[in-house]
Amino acid sequence: MVPERKKEWLWQELKKNFTVPVESEESIKRWTLSKMATQMQTFKKNLTKSFIKKGKMPDFIGQLAKQKDH
């Protein structure tokens, strides 16, 4: 479960790049956050399928090298 604070931050970041009609903002916010959650779950599922189940480790190069231990 994602804390409300992070959801609000994601929504504010999205609104910096897109114009959202005020009258339908709540429904758009709900749909957008739901879509983000689905895409994140799919991303994690694909990582698990591609690396964890095969016993592999992704290549951490460039900026990702700092995150390898995490």
N, C-alpha and C positions, 0 to 999 in steps of 0.2 A: 504494500500500500504506500502510495506517495503522499507525503505531507502536503497539506493545503498551501503552505508557504511556497513550496517548490512548484506546485501547479500554477499558482498565481504568477510566479516569476516567469515560467514558460509562456504563459498567456501574454504577459507584458512584453516579452521579447518578440513574440509573434506579431503583436500589434505595432511594433516599431517598423515593421516591413509591409504590413497590409492594412488597408482601411476596412473596418468592419462596421456595417450599419448598426446604429444604436438600438433600433427596435428589435433586432434579432440577435443581439450580442450574446445573450445567455445560451441560446440554442446552438449557436456557432461555437461558442467556447466549449460546451459539453461535447459536441461532435468532434472538435479538433483534439481535445485532450484524450478522448477515447481512441481516435485514430493514431495519436502518438503512442499510446499504450500498446495498441495492437502491433504497430511497427516495431516497437522495442522488444516485445515478446517474440516476434518472428525473428528478429536479429539474434537474440539470445539462443533461440532454438536452432538456428542455422549454425551458430558458433559451436554449440554443443555437438551437433551432428558432424560438423567438419573437423573438429579438433578433439574434444573430450572423448567421444566414443571411439575415435581412431587412435587415441593415445599420442596425439601430436601436440606441438606447441606452435602457435603462430609466430611469424617472424616480426620481432619488434625492432624496427629500424627507424632512424630519424627521430622525430619527436616522441614516438611511442616507446623508444628505448628506456626512457625514464619510468614508464609505467609497468615494465615487465614484472617486477617483483610484487606488484599489487594485484 
